[in-house]
Amino acid sequence: MKVTVLARCKAKPGMEKQLERELLALVGPARSESGCMNYDIHQSAADKSVFMLYENWVSKQALDEHLAMDYLQHFLEKASEILAEPVEITLWEMITKPRQ
């Protein structure tokens, strides 16, 4: 079953551009994973220190494989230097049928 991820990140004051660069560096590797359906990054229009990752994976197993990737672990190791708070991650399952 497909799984959707919403991940919220908030940069420390003055670290917004650094966080943006770090997040954008994740896009290419994530999108190249076979289980990745989409991996998109958004920045809050109201608070430029807040970023949201919107991801869809073909299965929970594909997501688990993604979470174990070295490049993602490297980002998480650096996260405490640039994040004001821990990454908030929630998993979602679609209950409507996709548009045809």
Summary of the structure (lengths in Angstrom):
residues: 100
radius of gyration: 13.8
end to end distance: 18.5
largest distance: 43.9
contacts: 266
relative contact order: 0.30
helix: 38%
strand: 31%
